Amino acid sequence: MKQPLQITFHGLERSDALEADVRRRCAHLDRFASDIMSCRVVVDLLQTHQRQGRPFGVRIELTLPGHELVANRVQHEDVYIAVRDAFEDMQRQLGDWVERRRGDEK
């Protein structure tokens, strides 16, 4: 990654364990596609009115040469599951982008 990873927390306090998990998952994405220019991750405690616990939302913005990928529809009551699902979604998008760049598109 050419620029440092940006991790932002909204509505909840910064957690060293959660930040380490995000950094580990971003490093995995960087090994998957080495030409990532920047990555921004926002972890948000959503303010929706529900009967059960409040969900966490995760947004990942990945900048590639001439392209930007965004994963932002991930919500779950457990913040670690929301982070996992968001990074799985981003990995799928990144895999599709790598295949298109190589010319492996169906």
C-alpha positions as a printed Julia matrix, in Angstrom:
106×3 Matrix{Float64}:
   0.0     0.0     0.0
   1.4     3.36   -0.99
  -0.45    5.38    1.68
  -0.94    4.36    5.31
  -4.12    2.59    6.32
  -6.81    4.89    7.78
  -9.09    3.41   10.45
 -11.91    5.55   11.84
 -14.36    4.72   14.64
 -17.73    6.53   14.88
 -20.01    6.09   17.88
 -17.67    3.72   19.71
 -14.3     3.94   21.37
 -11.11    2.88   19.63
 -10.19   -0.73   20.39
  -6.65   -2.06   20.02
  -7.91   -5.59   19.33
 -10.35   -4.43   16.65
  -7.73   -2.19   15.06
  -5.26   -5.1    14.97
  -7.9    -7.3    13.3
  -8.54   -4.64   10.64
  -4.79   -4.18   10.03
  -4.33   -7.94    9.64
  -7.16   -8.18    7.13
  -5.85   -5.17    5.17
  -2.42   -6.78    4.99
  -4.09   -9.86    3.49
  -5.76   -7.7     0.83
  -2.4    -6.09    0.09
  -0.88   -9.53   -0.57
  -3.86  -10.37   -2.78
  -3.34   -7.29   -4.99
  -0.04   -5.48   -4.5
  -0.98   -2.3    -6.41
  -3.45   -0.99   -3.8
  -2.81    2.72   -3.38
  -4.84    3.41   -0.22
  -7.36    1.81    2.12
  -9.81    3.54    4.43
 -11.94    1.61    6.94
 -14.8     3.17    8.91
 -16.42    1.24   11.79
 -19.69    2.86   12.82
 -22.19    2.14   15.59
 -25.46    2.73   13.76
 -28.2     4.69   15.48
 -31.21    2.71   14.32
 -34.14    1.93   16.57
 -34.53   -1.81   16.92
 -35.76   -4.2    19.54
 -32.46   -6.01   19.7
 -28.92   -4.62   19.95
 -27.68   -1.84   17.74
 -25.81   -3.0    14.64
 -22.31   -2.01   13.63
 -21.68   -0.84   10.09
 -18.35   -1.22    8.29
 -17.31    0.71    5.18
 -14.13   -0.07    3.26
 -12.85    2.22    0.51
  -9.99    0.8    -1.54
  -8.2     2.92   -4.14
  -6.52    1.2    -7.07
  -4.85    2.73  -10.13
  -7.73    4.33  -12.03
 -10.42    2.62   -9.95
 -12.07    2.69   -6.51
 -13.84   -0.19   -4.75
 -16.29    0.3    -1.89
 -17.89   -2.22    0.48
 -20.49   -0.48    2.64
 -23.63   -2.6     3.02
 -22.28   -4.7     5.87
 -24.11   -4.56    9.22
 -24.15   -6.93   12.18
 -24.65   -6.77   15.94
 -21.15   -8.2    16.49
 -18.47   -5.79   15.28
 -15.98   -8.57   14.47
 -18.51  -10.36   12.25
 -19.33   -7.07   10.49
 -15.58   -6.5     9.85
 -15.14  -10.07    8.59
 -18.11   -9.82    6.22
 -16.97   -6.44    4.89
 -13.48   -7.73    4.14
 -14.89  -10.86    2.48
 -17.02   -8.62    0.26
 -14.0    -6.46   -0.56
 -11.89   -9.52   -1.37
 -14.55  -10.69   -3.86
 -14.64   -7.27   -5.5
 -10.85   -7.12   -5.61
 -10.68  -10.6    -7.13
 -13.11   -9.55   -9.85
 -11.04   -6.42  -10.53
  -7.8    -8.45  -10.78
  -9.44  -10.89  -13.21
 -10.77   -8.05  -15.4
  -7.37   -6.39  -15.43
  -5.72   -9.64  -16.54
  -8.35  -10.2   -19.21
  -9.78  -13.34  -17.55
 -13.33  -12.01  -17.66
 -15.95  -14.49  -18.82
